[in-house]
Every structure is written in structure tokens, then in C-alpha cells.
Amino acid sequence: MSEHAILIEGIEKYFSPAYSGWRSLLQPFARPTLRALVGVTLSVEPGEVMALVGANGAGKSTLLRIVATLIIPTSGHVFVEGFDVERERNHVLRKIGYHTGGDEGFYGRLTGSENLEFFAAMNNCVGADAARRIEQVAELMGIAETLDRQVRTFSTGMMHRLGLARAFLHAPPVLLLDEPTRSLDPLAAAEFRRFLRNDLVRQHGTTLLFASHTLSEVEELADRVAILDAGRLLACDTTRGLRAATGTATLEQAFERLSQRAEKVAPAEAFL
């Protein structure tokens, strides 16, 4: 068993160009040429919080989706608690929870409890076991009092908590979040960050890998920050280490400095 919660080794991902209309008929098997990730290597330790930072198209979501087994890398390997995401997908799925910060997949006319029962069944948890786990997770997420309401009546903040409850139903040791507070108001976002830091990470020892454009959020939550640019990993360090390495006073300035250096080394290309 690996000592790392997540180990990413030399990950590269290429996509085929998206053709439409008659061009799609002439290019049915277009060669993958659009580069999304280029030789990304990093590790996340058990109980650590790591943030993925980068501009739109830097490869953050692609990397999260690879770790979550949703897409297959072109080359390289990813291990979650020692299990290969390609060859041992079922084992990996038991170890991870994945939440995009949206309400994808919920059924608005069903109650919160009915939705969670459905997703629990998809994880082979039914009957009394499912009821007990839903009760535990709902209490942990602070939504126990609202589970008997239809999901379409939930506020954005409650939807976030329900989504996180779904991701945490099977008590995964690793949690993957993509822009978890992107549609929350400032107060709800602050409350959500406190919940992640105090309840999930500190009390339960959950390993957290998340992507965010909000640098204040990154500084508040992350033990280390991985900065991506056009699919390349520019740096991975603590915020203090990044500031020291770039001679800057803030994480924003460090990010800008690293991005400027990357532009000088390699001209901009068309990346996803």
C-alpha cells in the first residue's frame, strides 16, 4: 500500500479536435493533438489539503477527473491509496468522493433523503445500513433538518452540502472538489470553508484535493498549492514557499510571476 493518499506520475492528456457538421464526417477518428496535461507529477499526503490553481484551461478539472476515474490519461499513472485509477477502478471508487460544487444528478422532485437513498444504493448500501449512514452524513453536513424537503426547494448552500453528503456517503478517505464555492455568496462560502477545514479535514482526517480560482480560499484551506499553466505543473509548495521562491508578497503575485516565467520558456499554444 502506498504511503501517499494520491500519487500522480507523469500524467499527460491529449484530446482530439472537436469537429462539427460535415467536417466531423471527414474526421471520424481525428488524432488527439490538443494538449491538456503535460508530464504532471505530484503527490498528496494522507490528511493533507492541496489546491490546484491556474487560469481557465490550465488543466485543473482534467486532472481532477483523471483522479476521479472519469477520464483516462493518455500516458502516466495515478494511484489513490495505492490503487491504480485505470486497472483498479472499483477499488479507487471506494476511496474517493467527487463533488463539482453544482447540483448535477439530483432529482428535484425527490426529497434530499430519497436522493441520498438512491445514491447509497448505487454504492451497494441499502436498507438499515443506508438509513444509518444517511443519518450520520446528514448530521455531519448540517442538513438533517431539511432532508424531508424536495431538493428543488434547497438553497444553493444547502445544495452544496447535499452534494458533499452524496460524495461522502461511503466515508471515503479522499475528497476531490472542483470549484466548491463558485456559486455561493460570501457568507455561505466562508461557512463552507470552515466546515471543510474543521469537520472533514481536522476531525475526520480526510485528504482534500480541490481546484479553485479564489486565491484567498486557497490560502485559507491549503497546506500546499500546485500551480498549473497550460497543462504544465509550474510549482508545488506551501504559500510561504511559493512567495519566497518568487520574491513576492502574496500568492497572487507569486502566481503571476510563475506564469510570466512560463510564457518566456514556452510560447502559448492551444490548450484545453
BASEBA-674824 format. One record per residue (C-alpha): residue in three letters; x, y, z. Coordinates in nm, 2 decimals. Layout:
residues N
aa:Ala | u:X | v:Y | w:Z;
...
This chain:
residues 272
aa:Met | u:0.00 | v:0.00 | w:0.00;
aa:Ser | u:0.14 | v:0.34 | w:-0.10;
aa:Glu | u:0.22 | v:0.59 | w:0.17;
aa:His | u:0.07 | v:0.87 | w:-0.04;
aa:Ala | u:-0.30 | v:0.94 | w:-0.04;
aa:Ile | u:-0.27 | v:1.04 | w:-0.41;
aa:Leu | u:0.03 | v:0.98 | w:-0.63;
aa:Ile | u:0.03 | v:1.13 | w:-0.98;
aa:Glu | u:0.32 | v:1.03 | w:-1.20;
aa:Gly | u:0.40 | v:1.18 | w:-1.54;
aa:Ile | u:0.03 | v:1.24 | w:-1.64;
aa:Glu | u:-0.03 | v:1.36 | w:-1.99;
aa:Lys | u:-0.37 | v:1.40 | w:-2.16;
aa:Tyr | u:-0.44 | v:1.48 | w:-2.52;
aa:Phe | u:-0.79 | v:1.54 | w:-2.67;
aa:Ser | u:-0.90 | v:1.52 | w:-3.03;
aa:Pro | u:-1.02 | v:1.84 | w:-3.20;
aa:Ala | u:-1.39 | v:1.88 | w:-3.19;
aa:Tyr | u:-1.53 | v:1.90 | w:-3.55;
aa:Ser | u:-1.89 | v:1.98 | w:-3.63;
aa:Gly | u:-2.11 | v:1.94 | w:-3.94;
aa:Trp | u:-1.95 | v:1.79 | w:-4.25;
aa:Arg | u:-1.60 | v:1.81 | w:-4.10;
aa:Ser | u:-1.70 | v:1.55 | w:-3.84;
aa:Leu | u:-1.77 | v:1.31 | w:-4.12;
aa:Leu | u:-1.43 | v:1.36 | w:-4.28;
aa:Gln | u:-1.25 | v:1.34 | w:-3.95;
aa:Pro | u:-1.42 | v:1.05 | w:-3.76;
aa:Phe | u:-1.10 | v:0.94 | w:-3.59;
aa:Ala | u:-0.91 | v:1.26 | w:-3.55;
aa:Arg | u:-0.57 | v:1.22 | w:-3.40;
aa:Pro | u:-0.55 | v:1.36 | w:-3.04;
aa:Thr | u:-0.35 | v:1.67 | w:-3.07;
aa:Leu | u:-0.49 | v:1.92 | w:-2.82;
aa:Arg | u:-0.28 | v:1.90 | w:-2.51;
aa:Ala | u:-0.45 | v:1.93 | w:-2.17;
aa:Leu | u:-0.18 | v:1.80 | w:-1.93;
aa:Val | u:0.19 | v:1.76 | w:-1.99;
aa:Gly | u:0.40 | v:1.54 | w:-1.76;
aa:Val | u:0.23 | v:1.63 | w:-1.43;
aa:Thr | u:0.39 | v:1.47 | w:-1.13;
aa:Leu | u:0.29 | v:1.54 | w:-0.77;
aa:Ser | u:0.17 | v:1.36 | w:-0.45;
aa:Val | u:-0.08 | v:1.44 | w:-0.18;
aa:Glu | u:-0.02 | v:1.30 | w:0.17;
aa:Pro | u:-0.29 | v:1.15 | w:0.40;
aa:Gly | u:-0.49 | v:1.42 | w:0.57;
aa:Glu | u:-0.33 | v:1.70 | w:0.36;
aa:Val | u:-0.52 | v:1.97 | w:0.18;
aa:Met | u:-0.38 | v:2.05 | w:-0.17;
aa:Ala | u:-0.52 | v:2.32 | w:-0.40;
aa:Leu | u:-0.49 | v:2.32 | w:-0.78;
aa:Val | u:-0.45 | v:2.68 | w:-0.91;
aa:Gly | u:-0.43 | v:2.81 | w:-1.26;
aa:Ala | u:-0.61 | v:3.01 | w:-1.53;
aa:Asn | u:-0.91 | v:2.87 | w:-1.72;
aa:Gly | u:-0.78 | v:2.58 | w:-1.94;
aa:Ala | u:-0.48 | v:2.52 | w:-1.72;
aa:Gly | u:-0.58 | v:2.15 | w:-1.67;
aa:Lys | u:-0.72 | v:2.16 | w:-1.32;
aa:Ser | u:-1.05 | v:2.00 | w:-1.39;
aa:Thr | u:-0.90 | v:1.75 | w:-1.63;
aa:Leu | u:-0.65 | v:1.64 | w:-1.36;
aa:Leu | u:-0.93 | v:1.60 | w:-1.10;
aa:Arg | u:-1.14 | v:1.40 | w:-1.34;
aa:Ile | u:-0.85 | v:1.16 | w:-1.41;
aa:Val | u:-0.80 | v:1.11 | w:-1.04;
aa:Ala | u:-1.18 | v:1.05 | w:-1.01;
aa:Thr | u:-1.15 | v:0.78 | w:-1.28;
aa:Leu | u:-1.39 | v:0.97 | w:-1.51;
aa:Ile | u:-1.14 | v:1.01 | w:-1.79;
aa:Ile | u:-0.83 | v:0.80 | w:-1.89;
aa:Pro | u:-0.49 | v:0.97 | w:-1.92;
aa:Thr | u:-0.30 | v:0.94 | w:-2.25;
aa:Ser | u:0.01 | v:0.84 | w:-2.05;
aa:Gly | u:0.13 | v:0.82 | w:-1.70;
aa:His | u:-0.02 | v:0.67 | w:-1.38;
aa:Val | u:-0.23 | v:0.78 | w:-1.09;
aa:Phe | u:-0.27 | v:0.59 | w:-0.76;
aa:Val | u:-0.52 | v:0.66 | w:-0.49;
aa:Glu | u:-0.41 | v:0.50 | w:-0.16;
aa:Gly | u:-0.20 | v:0.25 | w:-0.37;
aa:Phe | u:-0.47 | v:0.16 | w:-0.62;
aa:Asp | u:-0.42 | v:0.24 | w:-0.99;
aa:Val | u:-0.71 | v:0.45 | w:-1.13;
aa:Glu | u:-0.71 | v:0.26 | w:-1.46;
aa:Arg | u:-0.65 | v:-0.10 | w:-1.36;
aa:Glu | u:-0.82 | v:-0.09 | w:-1.02;
aa:Arg | u:-1.10 | v:0.15 | w:-1.07;
aa:Asn | u:-1.35 | v:-0.02 | w:-0.84;
aa:His | u:-1.11 | v:0.00 | w:-0.55;
aa:Val | u:-1.04 | v:0.36 | w:-0.62;
aa:Leu | u:-1.41 | v:0.45 | w:-0.63;
aa:Arg | u:-1.44 | v:0.32 | w:-0.27;
aa:Lys | u:-1.16 | v:0.55 | w:-0.17;
aa:Ile | u:-1.28 | v:0.88 | w:-0.32;
aa:Gly | u:-1.56 | v:1.12 | w:-0.31;
aa:Tyr | u:-1.60 | v:1.37 | w:-0.60;
aa:His | u:-1.80 | v:1.69 | w:-0.59;
aa:Thr | u:-1.81 | v:1.96 | w:-0.86;
aa:Gly | u:-1.98 | v:2.23 | w:-0.65;
aa:Gly | u:-2.30 | v:2.20 | w:-0.85;
aa:Asp | u:-2.63 | v:2.01 | w:-0.83;
aa:Glu | u:-2.57 | v:1.77 | w:-1.12;
aa:Gly | u:-2.75 | v:1.44 | w:-1.09;
aa:Phe | u:-3.01 | v:1.53 | w:-0.82;
aa:Tyr | u:-3.38 | v:1.48 | w:-0.88;
aa:Gly | u:-3.56 | v:1.80 | w:-0.79;
aa:Arg | u:-3.90 | v:1.64 | w:-0.71;
aa:Leu | u:-3.75 | v:1.38 | w:-0.47;
aa:Thr | u:-3.66 | v:1.47 | w:-0.12;
aa:Gly | u:-3.30 | v:1.51 | w:0.00;
aa:Ser | u:-3.34 | v:1.18 | w:0.18;
aa:Glu | u:-3.47 | v:1.00 | w:-0.12;
aa:Asn | u:-3.19 | v:1.13 | w:-0.34;
aa:Leu | u:-2.93 | v:1.01 | w:-0.09;
aa:Glu | u:-3.10 | v:0.67 | w:-0.06;
aa:Phe | u:-3.07 | v:0.64 | w:-0.44;
aa:Phe | u:-2.70 | v:0.72 | w:-0.45;
aa:Ala | u:-2.64 | v:0.50 | w:-0.14;
aa:Ala | u:-2.80 | v:0.21 | w:-0.33;
aa:Met | u:-2.55 | v:0.28 | w:-0.62;
aa:Asn | u:-2.28 | v:0.21 | w:-0.37;
aa:Asn | u:-2.44 | v:-0.11 | w:-0.26;
aa:Cys | u:-2.56 | v:0.04 | w:0.06;
aa:Val | u:-2.93 | v:-0.03 | w:0.12;
aa:Gly | u:-3.19 | v:-0.08 | w:0.40;
aa:Ala | u:-3.09 | v:-0.01 | w:0.76;
aa:Asp | u:-2.73 | v:0.04 | w:0.67;
aa:Ala | u:-2.82 | v:0.31 | w:0.42;
aa:Ala | u:-3.06 | v:0.48 | w:0.67;
aa:Arg | u:-2.79 | v:0.48 | w:0.93;
aa:Arg | u:-2.52 | v:0.62 | w:0.70;
aa:Ile | u:-2.75 | v:0.89 | w:0.56;
aa:Glu | u:-2.84 | v:1.00 | w:0.91;
aa:Gln | u:-2.47 | v:1.02 | w:1.01;
aa:Val | u:-2.37 | v:1.21 | w:0.70;
aa:Ala | u:-2.67 | v:1.45 | w:0.71;
aa:Glu | u:-2.58 | v:1.53 | w:1.07;
aa:Leu | u:-2.22 | v:1.59 | w:0.97;
aa:Met | u:-2.31 | v:1.81 | w:0.68;
aa:Gly | u:-2.57 | v:2.01 | w:0.88;
aa:Ile | u:-2.87 | v:1.91 | w:0.66;
aa:Ala | u:-3.06 | v:1.67 | w:0.88;
aa:Glu | u:-3.35 | v:1.91 | w:0.93;
aa:Thr | u:-3.40 | v:1.96 | w:0.56;
aa:Leu | u:-3.38 | v:1.60 | w:0.42;
aa:Asp | u:-3.76 | v:1.56 | w:0.41;
aa:Arg | u:-3.79 | v:1.86 | w:0.17;
aa:Gln | u:-3.79 | v:1.83 | w:-0.21;
aa:Val | u:-3.45 | v:1.91 | w:-0.34;
aa:Arg | u:-3.59 | v:2.18 | w:-0.58;
aa:Thr | u:-3.66 | v:2.39 | w:-0.27;
aa:Phe | u:-3.30 | v:2.38 | w:-0.14;
aa:Ser | u:-3.09 | v:2.70 | w:-0.14;
aa:Thr | u:-2.76 | v:2.70 | w:-0.32;
aa:Gly | u:-2.57 | v:2.65 | w:0.01;
aa:Met | u:-2.79 | v:2.35 | w:0.10;
aa:Met | u:-2.74 | v:2.20 | w:-0.25;
aa:His | u:-2.36 | v:2.22 | w:-0.19;
aa:Arg | u:-2.39 | v:2.04 | w:0.14;
aa:Leu | u:-2.62 | v:1.78 | w:-0.02;
aa:Gly | u:-2.37 | v:1.73 | w:-0.30;
aa:Leu | u:-2.09 | v:1.68 | w:-0.05;
aa:Ala | u:-2.31 | v:1.44 | w:0.15;
aa:Arg | u:-2.35 | v:1.23 | w:-0.16;
aa:Ala | u:-1.97 | v:1.24 | w:-0.22;
aa:Phe | u:-1.92 | v:1.14 | w:0.15;
aa:Leu | u:-2.19 | v:0.87 | w:0.18;
aa:His | u:-1.94 | v:0.58 | w:0.17;
aa:Ala | u:-1.69 | v:0.76 | w:0.40;
aa:Pro | u:-1.41 | v:0.80 | w:0.15;
aa:Pro | u:-1.07 | v:0.89 | w:0.29;
aa:Val | u:-1.00 | v:1.11 | w:-0.02;
aa:Leu | u:-1.23 | v:1.40 | w:-0.13;
aa:Leu | u:-1.20 | v:1.57 | w:-0.47;
aa:Leu | u:-1.36 | v:1.91 | w:-0.51;
aa:Asp | u:-1.38 | v:2.13 | w:-0.83;
aa:Glu | u:-1.46 | v:2.50 | w:-0.75;
aa:Pro | u:-1.66 | v:2.40 | w:-0.44;
aa:Thr | u:-1.77 | v:2.76 | w:-0.36;
aa:Arg | u:-1.81 | v:2.91 | w:-0.71;
aa:Ser | u:-2.18 | v:2.99 | w:-0.68;
aa:Leu | u:-2.20 | v:3.06 | w:-0.30;
aa:Asp | u:-2.24 | v:3.41 | w:-0.16;
aa:Pro | u:-1.95 | v:3.53 | w:0.06;
aa:Leu | u:-2.11 | v:3.42 | w:0.39;
aa:Ala | u:-2.21 | v:3.08 | w:0.27;
aa:Ala | u:-1.87 | v:3.03 | w:0.11;
aa:Ala | u:-1.69 | v:3.12 | w:0.44;
aa:Glu | u:-1.92 | v:2.88 | w:0.63;
aa:Phe | u:-1.85 | v:2.60 | w:0.38;
aa:Arg | u:-1.47 | v:2.65 | w:0.41;
aa:Arg | u:-1.49 | v:2.63 | w:0.79;
aa:Phe | u:-1.69 | v:2.31 | w:0.76;
aa:Leu | u:-1.43 | v:2.16 | w:0.52;
aa:Arg | u:-1.13 | v:2.26 | w:0.74;
aa:Asn | u:-1.27 | v:2.19 | w:1.09;
aa:Asp | u:-1.51 | v:1.90 | w:1.03;
aa:Leu | u:-1.38 | v:1.70 | w:0.74;
aa:Val | u:-1.01 | v:1.76 | w:0.75;
aa:Arg | u:-0.92 | v:1.82 | w:1.12;
aa:Gln | u:-1.18 | v:1.59 | w:1.28;
aa:His | u:-1.21 | v:1.31 | w:1.02;
aa:Gly | u:-0.86 | v:1.33 | w:0.87;
aa:Thr | u:-0.99 | v:1.35 | w:0.52;
aa:Thr | u:-0.74 | v:1.41 | w:0.24;
aa:Leu | u:-0.86 | v:1.70 | w:0.02;
aa:Leu | u:-0.76 | v:1.79 | w:-0.34;
aa:Phe | u:-0.95 | v:2.08 | w:-0.48;
aa:Ala | u:-0.94 | v:2.33 | w:-0.76;
aa:Ser | u:-1.02 | v:2.70 | w:-0.71;
aa:His | u:-0.98 | v:3.04 | w:-0.87;
aa:Thr | u:-1.03 | v:3.21 | w:-0.54;
aa:Leu | u:-0.68 | v:3.26 | w:-0.40;
aa:Ser | u:-0.80 | v:3.38 | w:-0.06;
aa:Glu | u:-0.98 | v:3.05 | w:-0.03;
aa:Val | u:-0.66 | v:2.86 | w:-0.13;
aa:Glu | u:-0.46 | v:3.05 | w:0.13;
aa:Glu | u:-0.72 | v:2.97 | w:0.40;
aa:Leu | u:-0.75 | v:2.60 | w:0.32;
aa:Ala | u:-0.45 | v:2.46 | w:0.15;
aa:Asp | u:-0.14 | v:2.31 | w:0.31;
aa:Arg | u:0.03 | v:2.31 | w:-0.03;
aa:Val | u:-0.05 | v:2.47 | w:-0.37;
aa:Ala | u:0.01 | v:2.32 | w:-0.71;
aa:Ile | u:0.02 | v:2.58 | w:-0.98;
aa:Leu | u:-0.07 | v:2.47 | w:-1.33;
aa:Asp | u:-0.02 | v:2.66 | w:-1.65;
aa:Ala | u:-0.13 | v:2.54 | w:-2.00;
aa:Gly | u:-0.12 | v:2.18 | w:-1.87;
aa:Arg | u:0.22 | v:2.21 | w:-1.71;
aa:Leu | u:0.30 | v:2.19 | w:-1.33;
aa:Leu | u:0.49 | v:2.51 | w:-1.26;
aa:Ala | u:0.54 | v:2.47 | w:-0.89;
aa:Cys | u:0.41 | v:2.28 | w:-0.59;
aa:Asp | u:0.48 | v:2.42 | w:-0.24;
aa:Thr | u:0.33 | v:2.60 | w:0.06;
aa:Thr | u:0.21 | v:2.95 | w:0.00;
aa:Arg | u:0.50 | v:3.08 | w:0.21;
aa:Gly | u:0.74 | v:2.87 | w:0.00;
aa:Leu | u:0.59 | v:3.00 | w:-0.33;
aa:Arg | u:0.62 | v:3.36 | w:-0.21;
aa:Ala | u:0.98 | v:3.30 | w:-0.10;
aa:Ala | u:1.08 | v:3.13 | w:-0.43;
aa:Thr | u:0.93 | v:3.41 | w:-0.64;
aa:Gly | u:1.03 | v:3.70 | w:-0.41;
aa:Thr | u:0.67 | v:3.82 | w:-0.39;
aa:Ala | u:0.44 | v:3.93 | w:-0.10;
aa:Thr | u:0.12 | v:3.75 | w:-0.20;
aa:Leu | u:0.01 | v:3.42 | w:-0.35;
aa:Glu | u:-0.15 | v:3.62 | w:-0.64;
aa:Gln | u:0.18 | v:3.79 | w:-0.72;
aa:Ala | u:0.36 | v:3.45 | w:-0.70;
aa:Phe | u:0.11 | v:3.30 | w:-0.94;
aa:Glu | u:0.16 | v:3.59 | w:-1.18;
aa:Arg | u:0.54 | v:3.57 | w:-1.16;
aa:Leu | u:0.54 | v:3.20 | w:-1.23;
aa:Ser | u:0.30 | v:3.24 | w:-1.52;
aa:Gln | u:0.52 | v:3.51 | w:-1.67;
aa:Arg | u:0.83 | v:3.29 | w:-1.64;
aa:Ala | u:0.64 | v:3.00 | w:-1.81;
aa:Glu | u:0.54 | v:3.23 | w:-2.10;
aa:Lys | u:0.91 | v:3.31 | w:-2.16;
aa:Val | u:1.02 | v:2.95 | w:-2.16;
aa:Ala | u:0.74 | v:2.82 | w:-2.39;
aa:Pro | u:0.52 | v:3.02 | w:-2.62;
aa:Ala | u:0.15 | v:3.00 | w:-2.57;
aa:Glu | u:-0.02 | v:2.71 | w:-2.75;
aa:Ala | u:-0.38 | v:2.60 | w:-2.79;
aa:Phe | u:-0.45 | v:2.40 | w:-2.48;
aa:Leu | u:-0.78 | v:2.28 | w:-2.33;
